[in-house]
Amino acid sequence: MIEVTTKVRVRYSETDQMGYVYYGNYPQYFEVGRVELFRHIGMSYKEIEDSGILLPVSDLAVKYVSPARYDDELSITTFVKKLPEGARIFFEYEIKNHEKKLVTTGSTTLYFMDKKTGKILRCPDSILEIMRPFFE
């Protein structure tokens, strides 16, 4: 399993009139977590895209547990619990505030796509090779 935690601070522009993080911003926090997970294992999103692979989101789920507020420091923990099989990779997320109180959970499913042709691909061997040691 791969597990990476990244910290972000809630900016004023990310909140609604009540001072809570606007619900539509949580998928952006999930993206921060995904990008940092790939960086942690040794391959940045930029390197993946430069190799001709895109990773569009095909499924998104969010469960709101408690509100996050302006200036809260949030910990985004991103998990990949199994190696990609076929063309998809599945991520899970937990976001907690500075008091370690659970704020949000979620998941996304992404698929591997050829940048030039737009065709769906199996997970490239180069990515599997980098991920495999985390599952041994």
A tleap script that builds the chain and sets N, CA, C and O, in Angstrom:
source leaprc.protein.ff14SB
mol = sequence {
  NMET ILE GLU VAL THR THR LYS VAL ARG VAL
  ARG TYR SER GLU THR ASP GLN MET GLY TYR
  VAL TYR TYR GLY ASN TYR PRO GLN TYR PHE
  GLU VAL GLY ARG VAL GLU LEU PHE ARG HIE
  ILE GLY MET SER TYR LYS GLU ILE GLU ASP
  SER GLY ILE LEU LEU PRO VAL SER ASP LEU
  ALA VAL LYS TYR VAL SER PRO ALA ARG TYR
  ASP ASP GLU LEU SER ILE THR THR PHE VAL
  LYS LYS LEU PRO GLU GLY ALA ARG ILE PHE
  PHE GLU TYR GLU ILE LYS ASN HIE GLU LYS
  LYS LEU VAL THR THR GLY SER THR THR LEU
  TYR PHE MET ASP LYS LYS THR GLY LYS ILE
  LEU ARG CYS PRO ASP SER ILE LEU GLU ILE
  MET ARG PRO PHE PHE CGLU
}
set mol.1.N position { 0.849 -1.188 0.000 }
set mol.1.CA position { 0.000 0.000 0.000 }
set mol.1.C position { 0.887 1.241 0.000 }
set mol.1.O position { 1.954 1.267 0.614 }
set mol.2.N position { 0.427 2.242 -0.688 }
set mol.2.CA position { 1.098 3.545 -0.665 }
set mol.2.C position { 0.220 4.486 0.132 }
set mol.2.O position { -0.992 4.553 -0.078 }
set mol.3.N position { 0.844 5.216 1.055 }
set mol.3.CA position { 0.135 6.192 1.878 }
set mol.3.C position { 1.021 7.423 2.020 }
set mol.3.O position { 2.158 7.330 2.483 }
set mol.4.N position { 0.495 8.567 1.621 }
set mol.4.CA position { 1.255 9.821 1.671 }
set mol.4.C position { 0.362 10.902 2.269 }
set mol.4.O position { -0.803 11.037 1.894 }
set mol.5.N position { 0.923 11.674 3.208 }
set mol.5.CA position { 0.183 12.780 3.812 }
set mol.5.C position { 0.811 14.104 3.406 }
set mol.5.O position { 2.027 14.285 3.484 }
set mol.6.N position { -0.035 15.017 2.977 }
set mol.6.CA position { 0.367 16.347 2.534 }
set mol.6.C position { -0.435 17.369 3.324 }
set mol.6.O position { -1.618 17.163 3.593 }
set mol.7.N position { 0.204 18.465 3.694 }
set mol.7.CA position { -0.493 19.520 4.443 }
set mol.7.C position { -0.799 20.703 3.528 }
set mol.7.O position { 0.006 21.078 2.676 }
set mol.8.N position { -1.985 21.279 3.728 }
set mol.8.CA position { -2.376 22.518 3.050 }
set mol.8.C position { -3.073 23.403 4.072 }
set mol.8.O position { -3.652 22.917 5.043 }
set mol.9.N position { -3.008 24.700 3.842 }
set mol.9.CA position { -3.727 25.643 4.697 }
set mol.9.C position { -4.885 26.213 3.899 }
set mol.9.O position { -4.721 26.610 2.745 }
set mol.10.N position { -6.058 26.252 4.518 }
set mol.10.CA position { -7.258 26.755 3.847 }
set mol.10.C position { -7.106 28.254 3.609 }
set mol.10.O position { -6.884 29.030 4.539 }
set mol.11.N position { -7.229 28.639 2.349 }
set mol.11.CA position { -7.171 30.062 1.984 }
set mol.11.C position { -8.567 30.666 2.050 }
set mol.11.O position { -9.569 29.966 1.910 }
set mol.12.N position { -8.615 31.957 2.261 }
set mol.12.CA position { -9.892 32.664 2.371 }
set mol.12.C position { -10.763 32.421 1.142 }
set mol.12.O position { -11.973 32.229 1.260 }
set mol.13.N position { -10.143 32.430 -0.035 }
set mol.13.CA position { -10.906 32.265 -1.277 }
set mol.13.C position { -11.529 30.880 -1.418 }
set mol.13.O position { -12.367 30.671 -2.295 }
set mol.14.N position { -11.137 29.935 -0.574 }
set mol.14.CA position { -11.679 28.585 -0.639 }
set mol.14.C position { -12.902 28.394 0.265 }
set mol.14.O position { -13.471 27.305 0.330 }
set mol.15.N position { -13.294 29.455 0.953 }
set mol.15.CA position { -14.407 29.343 1.896 }
set mol.15.C position { -15.682 29.980 1.333 }
set mol.15.O position { -15.650 30.772 0.392 }
set mol.16.N position { -16.806 29.599 1.952 }
set mol.16.CA position { -18.093 30.164 1.562 }
set mol.16.C position { -18.487 31.278 2.537 }
set mol.16.O position { -17.689 31.674 3.386 }
set mol.17.N position { -19.677 31.764 2.416 }
set mol.17.CA position { -20.153 32.870 3.238 }
set mol.17.C position { -20.185 32.524 4.736 }
set mol.17.O position { -20.137 33.414 5.585 }
set mol.18.N position { -20.265 31.237 5.044 }
set mol.18.CA position { -20.295 30.803 6.443 }
set mol.18.C position { -18.891 30.630 7.027 }
set mol.18.O position { -18.735 30.369 8.220 }
set mol.19.N position { -17.863 30.780 6.170 }
set mol.19.CA position { -16.490 30.601 6.631 }
set mol.19.C position { -15.998 29.170 6.551 }
set mol.19.O position { -14.891 28.867 6.997 }
set mol.20.N position { -16.820 28.274 5.977 }
set mol.20.CA position { -16.431 26.883 5.799 }
set mol.20.C position { -15.810 26.707 4.418 }
set mol.20.O position { -16.083 27.478 3.499 }
set mol.21.N position { -14.967 25.678 4.284 }
set mol.21.CA position { -14.448 25.347 2.954 }
set mol.21.C position { -15.638 24.996 2.067 }
set mol.21.O position { -16.461 24.150 2.416 }
set mol.22.N position { -15.714 25.647 0.937 }
set mol.22.CA position { -16.770 25.388 -0.045 }
set mol.22.C position { -16.662 23.933 -0.508 }
set mol.22.O position { -15.572 23.458 -0.826 }
set mol.23.N position { -17.789 23.234 -0.544 }
set mol.23.CA position { -17.784 21.791 -0.807 }
set mol.23.C position { -17.085 21.421 -2.115 }
set mol.23.O position { -16.483 20.352 -2.211 }
set mol.24.N position { -17.159 22.290 -3.115 }
set mol.24.CA position { -16.548 21.994 -4.408 }
set mol.24.C position { -15.033 22.065 -4.413 }
set mol.24.O position { -14.406 21.705 -5.409 }
set mol.25.N position { -14.428 22.523 -3.320 }
set mol.25.CA position { -12.969 22.617 -3.267 }
set mol.25.C position { -12.298 21.326 -2.815 }
set mol.25.O position { -11.094 21.161 -3.013 }
set mol.26.N position { -13.043 20.415 -2.216 }
set mol.26.CA position { -12.410 19.184 -1.733 }
set mol.26.C position { -11.784 18.345 -2.850 }
set mol.26.O position { -10.709 17.784 -2.638 }
set mol.27.N position { -12.404 18.232 -4.031 }
set mol.27.CA position { -11.721 17.501 -5.102 }
set mol.27.C position { -10.362 18.125 -5.482 }
set mol.27.O position { -9.463 17.411 -5.925 }
set mol.28.N position { -10.212 19.435 -5.313 }
set mol.28.CA position { -8.911 20.052 -5.569 }
set mol.28.C position { -7.887 19.609 -4.526 }
set mol.28.O position { -6.715 19.406 -4.844 }
set mol.29.N position { -8.336 19.461 -3.278 }
set mol.29.CA position { -7.433 18.938 -2.248 }
set mol.29.C position { -7.045 17.490 -2.569 }
set mol.29.O position { -5.901 17.090 -2.352 }
set mol.30.N position { -7.997 16.710 -3.083 }
set mol.30.CA position { -7.679 15.340 -3.486 }
set mol.30.C position { -6.599 15.341 -4.570 }
set mol.30.O position { -5.691 14.509 -4.559 }
set mol.31.N position { -6.712 16.281 -5.499 }
set mol.31.CA position { -5.710 16.362 -6.565 }
set mol.31.C position { -4.332 16.680 -6.001 }
set mol.31.O position { -3.332 16.112 -6.439 }
set mol.32.N position { -4.279 17.585 -5.030 }
set mol.32.CA position { -3.005 17.886 -4.368 }
set mol.32.C position { -2.414 16.595 -3.801 }
set mol.32.O position { -1.221 16.334 -3.954 }
set mol.33.N position { -3.247 15.798 -3.152 }
set mol.33.CA position { -2.786 14.535 -2.584 }
set mol.33.C position { -2.268 13.566 -3.631 }
set mol.33.O position { -1.233 12.932 -3.425 }
set mol.34.N position { -2.973 13.441 -4.755 }
set mol.34.CA position { -2.532 12.538 -5.833 }
set mol.34.C position { -1.192 12.962 -6.400 }
set mol.34.O position { -0.293 12.142 -6.585 }
set mol.35.N position { -1.070 14.254 -6.674 }
set mol.35.CA position { 0.175 14.770 -7.259 }
set mol.35.C position { 1.346 14.485 -6.321 }
set mol.35.O position { 2.411 14.054 -6.764 }
set mol.36.N position { 1.147 14.725 -5.031 }
set mol.36.CA position { 2.230 14.502 -4.071 }
set mol.36.C position { 2.519 13.019 -3.870 }
set mol.36.O position { 3.663 12.649 -3.606 }
set mol.37.N position { 1.510 12.165 -3.991 }
set mol.37.CA position { 1.753 10.723 -3.901 }
set mol.37.C position { 2.675 10.276 -5.023 }
set mol.37.O position { 3.641 9.552 -4.782 }
set mol.38.N position { 2.388 10.701 -6.243 }
set mol.38.CA position { 3.266 10.321 -7.361 }
set mol.38.C position { 4.674 10.877 -7.165 }
set mol.38.O position { 5.656 10.183 -7.429 }
set mol.39.N position { 4.780 12.106 -6.710 }
set mol.39.CA position { 6.104 12.698 -6.463 }
set mol.39.C position { 6.857 11.871 -5.411 }
set mol.39.O position { 8.055 11.624 -5.545 }
set mol.40.N position { 6.142 11.453 -4.370 }
set mol.40.CA position { 6.737 10.666 -3.285 }
set mol.40.C position { 7.307 9.337 -3.786 }
set mol.40.O position { 8.374 8.914 -3.339 }
set mol.41.N position { 6.611 8.685 -4.701 }
set mol.41.CA position { 7.096 7.380 -5.168 }
set mol.41.C position { 8.149 7.505 -6.264 }
set mol.41.O position { 8.729 6.501 -6.676 }
set mol.42.N position { 8.404 8.722 -6.743 }
set mol.42.CA position { 9.502 8.908 -7.675 }
set mol.42.C position { 9.141 9.252 -9.100 }
set mol.42.O position { 9.998 9.187 -9.981 }
set mol.43.N position { 7.894 9.617 -9.355 }
set mol.43.CA position { 7.495 10.014 -10.709 }
set mol.43.C position { 6.446 11.117 -10.594 }
set mol.43.O position { 5.345 10.891 -10.093 }
set mol.44.N position { 6.796 12.293 -11.056 }
set mol.44.CA position { 5.861 13.407 -10.945 }
set mol.44.C position { 4.769 13.306 -12.012 }
set mol.44.O position { 4.934 12.641 -13.035 }
set mol.45.N position { 3.659 13.981 -11.745 }
set mol.45.CA position { 2.582 14.059 -12.735 }
set mol.45.C position { 3.114 14.622 -14.052 }
set mol.45.O position { 2.733 14.167 -15.131 }
set mol.46.N position { 3.989 15.606 -13.953 }
set mol.46.CA position { 4.567 16.211 -15.156 }
set mol.46.C position { 5.333 15.174 -15.968 }
set mol.46.O position { 5.228 15.135 -17.194 }
set mol.47.N position { 6.103 14.336 -15.282 }
set mol.47.CA position { 6.846 13.288 -15.986 }
set mol.47.C position { 5.897 12.292 -16.649 }
set mol.47.O position { 6.152 11.830 -17.761 }
set mol.48.N position { 4.816 11.968 -15.971 }
set mol.48.CA position { 3.826 11.046 -16.555 }
set mol.48.C position { 3.240 11.665 -17.822 }
set mol.48.O position { 3.151 11.010 -18.861 }
set mol.49.N position { 2.841 12.934 -17.726 }
set mol.49.CA position { 2.262 13.603 -18.899 }
set mol.49.C position { 3.290 13.782 -20.010 }
set mol.49.O position { 2.962 13.633 -21.187 }
set mol.50.N position { 4.528 14.100 -19.647 }
set mol.50.CA position { 5.589 14.239 -20.656 }
set mol.50.C position { 5.873 12.917 -21.368 }
set mol.50.O position { 6.373 12.910 -22.492 }
set mol.51.N position { 5.553 11.795 -20.708 }
set mol.51.CA position { 5.760 10.488 -21.338 }
set mol.51.C position { 4.604 10.120 -22.271 }
set mol.51.O position { 4.617 9.063 -22.903 }
set mol.52.N position { 3.597 11.011 -22.349 }
set mol.52.CA position { 2.490 10.774 -23.274 }
set mol.52.C position { 1.262 10.155 -22.639 }
set mol.52.O position { 0.371 9.680 -23.343 }
set mol.53.N position { 1.203 10.154 -21.295 }
set mol.53.CA position { 0.077 9.554 -20.580 }
set mol.53.C position { -0.694 10.642 -19.834 }
set mol.53.O position { -0.099 11.477 -19.152 }
set mol.54.N position { -2.007 10.627 -19.966 }
set mol.54.CA position { -2.875 11.497 -19.173 }
set mol.54.C position { -3.673 10.620 -18.210 }
set mol.54.O position { -3.863 9.428 -18.453 }
set mol.55.N position { -4.134 11.223 -17.119 }
set mol.55.CA position { -4.894 10.490 -16.102 }
set mol.55.C position { -6.199 11.224 -15.792 }
set mol.55.O position { -6.301 11.873 -14.751 }
set mol.56.N position { -7.191 11.135 -16.665 }
set mol.56.CA position { -8.473 11.775 -16.373 }
set mol.56.C position { -9.246 11.022 -15.282 }
set mol.56.O position { -9.125 9.807 -15.130 }
set mol.57.N position { -10.032 11.782 -14.541 }
set mol.57.CA position { -10.873 11.213 -13.489 }
set mol.57.C position { -12.141 10.648 -14.122 }
set mol.57.O position { -12.802 11.321 -14.913 }
set mol.58.N position { -12.473 9.412 -13.770 }
set mol.58.CA position { -13.720 8.811 -14.275 }
set mol.58.C position { -14.775 8.678 -13.189 }
set mol.58.O position { -15.956 8.505 -13.488 }
set mol.59.N position { -14.353 8.758 -11.920 }
set mol.59.CA position { -15.303 8.624 -10.828 }
set mol.59.C position { -14.786 9.397 -9.622 }
set mol.59.O position { -13.592 9.377 -9.321 }
set mol.60.N position { -15.705 10.082 -8.934 }
set mol.60.CA position { -15.366 10.879 -7.754 }
set mol.60.C position { -16.445 10.671 -6.708 }
set mol.60.O position { -17.637 10.759 -7.005 }
set mol.61.N position { -16.019 10.393 -5.472 }
set mol.61.CA position { -16.953 10.291 -4.352 }
set mol.61.C position { -16.396 11.118 -3.199 }
set mol.61.O position { -15.198 11.085 -2.919 }
set mol.62.N position { -17.282 11.862 -2.535 }
set mol.62.CA position { -16.884 12.701 -1.403 }
set mol.62.C position { -17.890 12.490 -0.278 }
set mol.62.O position { -19.099 12.478 -0.506 }
set mol.63.N position { -17.381 12.325 0.928 }
set mol.63.CA position { -18.225 12.227 2.126 }
set mol.63.C position { -17.793 13.354 3.056 }
set mol.63.O position { -16.656 13.383 3.526 }
set mol.64.N position { -18.712 14.281 3.316 }
set mol.64.CA position { -18.433 15.413 4.194 }
set mol.64.C position { -18.766 15.014 5.626 }
set mol.64.O position { -19.894 14.610 5.911 }
set mol.65.N position { -17.798 15.122 6.524 }
set mol.65.CA position { -17.968 14.669 7.897 }
set mol.65.C position { -18.101 15.853 8.850 }
set mol.65.O position { -19.026 15.902 9.661 }
set mol.66.N position { -17.182 16.801 8.750 }
set mol.66.CA position { -17.236 18.015 9.575 }
set mol.66.C position { -16.584 19.144 8.792 }
set mol.66.O position { -15.749 18.886 7.926 }
set mol.67.N position { -16.950 20.396 9.080 }
set mol.67.CA position { -16.441 21.490 8.253 }
set mol.67.C position { -14.987 21.848 8.551 }
set mol.67.O position { -14.522 21.763 9.687 }
set mol.68.N position { -14.299 22.245 7.506 }
set mol.68.CA position { -12.984 22.879 7.646 }
set mol.68.C position { -13.212 24.372 7.468 }
set mol.68.O position { -14.120 24.790 6.750 }
set mol.69.N position { -12.390 25.167 8.122 }
set mol.69.CA position { -12.580 26.619 8.125 }
set mol.69.C position { -11.343 27.342 7.610 }
set mol.69.O position { -10.256 26.775 7.499 }
set mol.70.N position { -11.551 28.597 7.305 }
set mol.70.CA position { -10.459 29.467 6.874 }
set mol.70.C position { -9.283 29.369 7.844 }
set mol.70.O position { -9.463 29.423 9.061 }
set mol.71.N position { -8.089 29.228 7.298 }
set mol.71.CA position { -6.805 29.182 7.991 }
set mol.71.C position { -6.544 27.865 8.712 }
set mol.71.O position { -5.493 27.723 9.337 }
set mol.72.N position { -7.455 26.898 8.650 }
set mol.72.CA position { -7.160 25.571 9.197 }
set mol.72.C position { -6.011 24.949 8.413 }
set mol.72.O position { -5.917 25.103 7.195 }
set mol.73.N position { -5.147 24.250 9.124 }
set mol.73.CA position { -4.142 23.430 8.447 }
set mol.73.C position { -4.742 22.039 8.296 }
set mol.73.O position { -5.099 21.395 9.282 }
set mol.74.N position { -4.848 21.588 7.059 }
set mol.74.CA position { -5.438 20.290 6.771 }
set mol.74.C position { -4.359 19.296 6.380 }
set mol.74.O position { -3.388 19.644 5.708 }
set mol.75.N position { -4.538 18.061 6.807 }
set mol.75.CA position { -3.673 16.958 6.392 }
set mol.75.C position { -4.466 16.094 5.424 }
set mol.75.O position { -5.511 15.545 5.773 }
set mol.76.N position { -3.960 15.983 4.214 }
set mol.76.CA position { -4.597 15.170 3.178 }
set mol.76.C position { -3.809 13.874 3.092 }
set mol.76.O position { -2.660 13.874 2.651 }
set mol.77.N position { -4.411 12.780 3.505 }
set mol.77.CA position { -3.741 11.484 3.378 }
set mol.77.C position { -4.339 10.775 2.174 }
set mol.77.O position { -5.552 10.586 2.075 }
set mol.78.N position { -3.461 10.389 1.269 }
set mol.78.CA position { -3.854 9.753 0.013 }
set mol.78.C position { -3.350 8.319 0.033 }
set mol.78.O position { -2.201 8.053 0.387 }
set mol.79.N position { -4.225 7.401 -0.350 }
set mol.79.CA position { -3.899 5.979 -0.336 }
set mol.79.C position { -4.079 5.376 -1.722 }
set mol.79.O position { -5.026 5.706 -2.436 }
set mol.80.N position { -3.160 4.490 -2.096 }
set mol.80.CA position { -3.374 3.543 -3.187 }
set mol.80.C position { -3.197 2.190 -2.525 }
set mol.80.O position { -2.095 1.827 -2.114 }
set mol.81.N position { -4.288 1.446 -2.426 }
set mol.81.CA position { -4.271 0.206 -1.651 }
set mol.81.C position { -3.969 -1.038 -2.472 }
set mol.81.O position { -3.721 -2.107 -1.914 }
set mol.82.N position { -3.987 -0.902 -3.803 }
set mol.82.CA position { -3.588 -2.024 -4.647 }
set mol.82.C position { -3.015 -1.504 -5.951 }
set mol.82.O position { -3.351 -0.414 -6.414 }
set mol.83.N position { -2.149 -2.306 -6.524 }
set mol.83.CA position { -1.552 -1.939 -7.805 }
set mol.83.C position { -2.637 -1.781 -8.869 }
set mol.83.O position { -3.637 -2.497 -8.854 }
set mol.84.N position { -2.435 -0.847 -9.782 }
set mol.84.CA position { -3.411 -0.715 -10.871 }
set mol.84.C position { -3.514 -2.012 -11.658 }
set mol.84.O position { -2.513 -2.669 -11.943 }
set mol.85.N position { -4.739 -2.362 -12.000 }
set mol.85.CA position { -4.994 -3.512 -12.857 }
set mol.85.C position { -5.693 -2.986 -14.093 }
set mol.85.O position { -6.679 -2.256 -13.989 }
set mol.86.N position { -5.211 -3.338 -15.221 }
set mol.86.CA position { -5.829 -2.846 -16.448 }
set mol.86.C position { -5.561 -1.371 -16.639 }
set mol.86.O position { -4.424 -0.916 -16.517 }
set mol.87.N position { -6.604 -0.628 -16.937 }
set mol.87.CA position { -6.466 0.776 -17.323 }
set mol.87.C position { -6.782 1.755 -16.200 }
set mol.87.O position { -6.705 2.964 -16.414 }
set mol.88.N position { -7.134 1.275 -15.013 }
set mol.88.CA position { -7.595 2.175 -13.952 }
set mol.88.C position { -6.690 2.134 -12.720 }
set mol.88.O position { -6.026 1.139 -12.428 }
set mol.89.N position { -6.698 3.260 -12.021 }
set mol.89.CA position { -6.016 3.358 -10.736 }
set mol.89.C position { -6.988 4.018 -9.761 }
set mol.89.O position { -7.663 4.990 -10.101 }
set mol.90.N position { -7.049 3.477 -8.549 }
set mol.90.CA position { -8.028 3.895 -7.554 }
set mol.90.C position { -7.312 4.550 -6.370 }
set mol.90.O position { -6.375 3.982 -5.809 }
set mol.91.N position { -7.764 5.754 -5.997 }
set mol.91.CA position { -7.205 6.505 -4.874 }
set mol.91.C position { -8.273 6.697 -3.805 }
set mol.91.O position { -9.449 6.883 -4.118 }
set mol.92.N position { -7.858 6.652 -2.546 }
set mol.92.CA position { -8.736 6.988 -1.424 }
set mol.92.C position { -8.094 8.126 -0.645 }
set mol.92.O position { -6.873 8.286 -0.656 }
set mol.93.N position { -8.931 8.924 0.038 }
set mol.93.CA position { -8.451 10.122 0.733 }
set mol.93.C position { -9.103 10.265 2.101 }
set mol.93.O position { -10.260 9.893 2.299 }
set mol.94.N position { -8.340 10.810 3.036 }
set mol.94.CA position { -8.858 11.269 4.317 }
set mol.94.C position { -8.291 12.658 4.543 }
set mol.94.O position { -7.084 12.866 4.418 }
set mol.95.N position { -9.145 13.600 4.871 }
set mol.95.CA position { -8.686 14.944 5.204 }
set mol.95.C position { -9.045 15.197 6.664 }
set mol.95.O position { -10.197 15.053 7.074 }
set mol.96.N position { -8.024 15.580 7.442 }
set mol.96.CA position { -8.216 15.886 8.861 }
set mol.96.C position { -7.730 17.299 9.139 }
set mol.96.O position { -6.856 17.813 8.441 }
set mol.97.N position { -8.300 17.920 10.159 }
set mol.97.CA position { -7.849 19.256 10.544 }
set mol.97.C position { -6.678 19.150 11.517 }
set mol.97.O position { -6.225 18.051 11.835 }
set mol.98.N position { -6.194 20.292 11.985 }
set mol.98.CA position { -5.011 20.320 12.860 }
set mol.98.C position { -5.262 19.623 14.199 }
set mol.98.O position { -4.311 19.271 14.898 }
set mol.99.N position { -6.517 19.423 14.559 }
set mol.99.CA position { -6.857 18.686 15.785 }
set mol.99.C position { -7.008 17.189 15.515 }
set mol.99.O position { -7.423 16.428 16.390 }
set mol.100.N position { -6.667 16.779 14.295 }
set mol.100.CA position { -6.790 15.389 13.836 }
set mol.100.C position { -8.244 14.917 13.751 }
set mol.100.O position { -8.520 13.717 13.760 }
set mol.101.N position { -9.160 15.870 13.669 }
set mol.101.CA position { -10.574 15.544 13.499 }
set mol.101.C position { -10.851 15.305 12.015 }
set mol.101.O position { -10.442 16.094 11.163 }
set mol.102.N position { -11.543 14.218 11.722 }
set mol.102.CA position { -11.854 13.882 10.340 }
set mol.102.C position { -12.801 14.914 9.749 }
set mol.102.O position { -13.848 15.212 10.324 }
set mol.103.N position { -12.429 15.451 8.603 }
set mol.103.CA position { -13.219 16.468 7.906 }
set mol.103.C position { -13.943 15.848 6.717 }
set mol.103.O position { -15.146 16.047 6.543 }
set mol.104.N position { -13.217 15.104 5.907 }
set mol.104.CA position { -13.765 14.582 4.658 }
set mol.104.C position { -13.064 13.283 4.288 }
set mol.104.O position { -11.873 13.115 4.553 }
set mol.105.N position { -13.797 12.376 3.680 }
set mol.105.CA position { -13.196 11.211 3.041 }
set mol.105.C position { -13.642 11.215 1.588 }
set mol.105.O position { -14.620 11.867 1.223 }
set mol.106.N position { -12.916 10.486 0.777 }
set mol.106.CA position { -13.315 10.423 -0.626 }
set mol.106.C position { -12.521 9.397 -1.388 }
set mol.106.O position { -11.631 8.735 -0.854 }
set mol.107.N position { -12.866 9.284 -2.645 }
set mol.107.CA position { -12.142 8.388 -3.545 }
set mol.107.C position { -12.271 8.911 -4.969 }
set mol.107.O position { -13.223 9.610 -5.318 }
set mol.108.N position { -11.294 8.553 -5.767 }
set mol.108.CA position { -11.346 8.841 -7.199 }
set mol.108.C position { -10.827 7.629 -7.957 }
set mol.108.O position { -9.948 6.906 -7.489 }
set mol.109.N position { -11.388 7.431 -9.123 }
set mol.109.CA position { -10.880 6.438 -10.057 }
set mol.109.C position { -10.406 7.210 -11.271 }
set mol.109.O position { -11.142 8.027 -11.825 }
set mol.110.N position { -9.177 6.951 -11.683 }
set mol.110.CA position { -8.610 7.580 -12.869 }
set mol.110.C position { -8.246 6.480 -13.852 }
set mol.110.O position { -8.035 5.333 -13.457 }
set mol.111.N position { -8.172 6.822 -15.114 }
set mol.111.CA position { -7.719 5.847 -16.093 }
set mol.111.C position { -6.571 6.417 -16.891 }
set mol.111.O position { -6.403 7.631 -17.008 }
set mol.112.N position { -5.784 5.506 -17.436 }
set mol.112.CA position { -4.609 5.877 -18.223 }
set mol.112.C position { -5.046 6.078 -19.666 }
set mol.112.O position { -5.728 5.236 -20.249 }
set mol.113.N position { -4.636 7.222 -20.236 }
set mol.113.CA position { -5.063 7.566 -21.582 }
set mol.113.C position { -3.868 8.054 -22.393 }
set mol.113.O position { -3.044 8.822 -21.897 }
set mol.114.N position { -3.779 7.609 -23.627 }
set mol.114.CA position { -2.736 8.065 -24.533 }
set mol.114.C position { -2.995 9.528 -24.885 }
set mol.114.O position { -4.070 9.876 -25.374 }
set mol.115.N position { -2.019 10.367 -24.637 }
set mol.115.CA position { -2.156 11.814 -24.842 }
set mol.115.C position { -2.434 12.166 -26.304 }
set mol.115.O position { -3.196 13.092 -26.580 }
set mol.116.N position { -1.828 11.443 -27.234 }
set mol.116.CA position { -1.975 11.762 -28.660 }
set mol.116.C position { -3.277 11.239 -29.251 }
set mol.116.O position { -3.943 11.935 -30.016 }
set mol.117.N position { -3.633 10.012 -28.894 }
set mol.117.CA position { -4.781 9.384 -29.548 }
set mol.117.C position { -6.078 9.480 -28.740 }
set mol.117.O position { -7.168 9.324 -29.290 }
set mol.118.N position { -5.957 9.736 -27.432 }
set mol.118.CA position { -7.134 9.763 -26.580 }
set mol.118.C position { -7.668 8.383 -26.238 }
set mol.118.O position { -8.748 8.256 -25.661 }
set mol.119.N position { -6.910 7.344 -26.592 }
set mol.119.CA position { -7.350 5.973 -26.320 }
set mol.119.C position { -6.942 5.550 -24.912 }
set mol.119.O position { -5.894 5.946 -24.402 }
set mol.120.N position { -7.793 4.742 -24.303 }
set mol.120.CA position { -7.520 4.202 -22.973 }
set mol.120.C position { -6.446 3.120 -23.097 }
set mol.120.O position { -6.456 2.301 -24.016 }
set mol.121.N position { -5.509 3.148 -22.124 }
set mol.121.CA position { -4.377 2.218 -22.117 }
set mol.121.C position { -4.339 1.427 -20.821 }
set mol.121.O position { -4.909 1.843 -19.812 }
set mol.122.N position { -3.670 0.294 -20.854 }
set mol.122.CA position { -3.325 -0.399 -19.616 }
set mol.122.C position { -2.293 0.457 -18.878 }
set mol.122.O position { -1.586 1.254 -19.495 }
set mol.123.N position { -2.211 0.290 -17.574 }
set mol.123.CA position { -1.210 1.012 -16.803 }
set mol.123.C position { 0.169 0.715 -17.386 }
set mol.123.O position { 0.540 -0.452 -17.520 }
set mol.124.N position { 0.930 1.745 -17.732 }
set mol.124.CA position { 2.261 1.524 -18.316 }
set mol.124.C position { 3.188 0.779 -17.355 }
set mol.124.O position { 3.132 0.973 -16.141 }
set mol.125.N position { 4.040 -0.075 -17.925 }
set mol.125.CA position { 5.004 -0.830 -17.124 }
set mol.125.C position { 5.903 0.091 -16.304 }
set mol.125.O position { 6.283 -0.250 -15.184 }
set mol.126.N position { 6.246 1.260 -16.854 }
set mol.126.CA position { 7.123 2.190 -16.137 }
set mol.126.C position { 6.503 2.638 -14.816 }
set mol.126.O position { 7.215 2.816 -13.827 }
set mol.127.N position { 5.198 2.820 -14.792 }
set mol.127.CA position { 4.504 3.215 -13.561 }
set mol.127.C position { 4.375 2.016 -12.630 }
set mol.127.O position { 4.577 2.146 -11.423 }
set mol.128.N position { 4.044 0.858 -13.173 }
set mol.128.CA position { 3.942 -0.352 -12.341 }
set mol.128.C position { 5.268 -0.657 -11.652 }
set mol.128.O position { 5.287 -1.028 -10.478 }
set mol.129.N position { 6.381 -0.503 -12.379 }
set mol.129.CA position { 7.704 -0.775 -11.802 }
set mol.129.C position { 8.003 0.132 -10.620 }
set mol.129.O position { 8.601 -0.307 -9.637 }
set mol.130.N position { 7.594 1.391 -10.706 }
set mol.130.CA position { 7.838 2.329 -9.614 }
set mol.130.C position { 6.928 2.019 -8.421 }
set mol.130.O position { 7.340 2.169 -7.271 }
set mol.131.N position { 5.709 1.594 -8.690 }
set mol.131.CA position { 4.742 1.338 -7.616 }
set mol.131.C position { 4.935 -0.021 -6.938 }
set mol.131.O position { 4.683 -0.152 -5.740 }
set mol.132.N position { 5.373 -1.015 -7.680 }
set mol.132.CA position { 5.431 -2.401 -7.183 }
set mol.132.C position { 6.152 -2.560 -5.838 }
set mol.132.O position { 5.650 -3.293 -4.986 }
set mol.133.N position { 7.303 -1.913 -5.601 }
set mol.133.CA position { 7.990 -2.111 -4.310 }
set mol.133.C position { 7.143 -1.721 -3.095 }
set mol.133.O position { 7.378 -2.239 -2.003 }
set mol.134.N position { 6.185 -0.841 -3.252 }
set mol.134.CA position { 5.333 -0.422 -2.130 }
set mol.134.C position { 4.312 -1.496 -1.757 }
set mol.134.O position { 3.662 -1.400 -0.715 }
set mol.135.N position { 4.171 -2.502 -2.590 }
set mol.135.CA position { 3.182 -3.543 -2.371 }
set mol.135.C position { 3.804 -4.900 -2.051 }
set mol.135.O position { 3.096 -5.902 -1.948 }
set mol.136.N position { 5.114 -4.931 -1.894 }
set mol.136.CA position { 5.810 -6.198 -1.591 }
set mol.136.C position { 5.981 -6.389 -0.120 }
set mol.136.O position { 6.543 -7.396 0.311 }
savepdb mol mol.pdb
quit
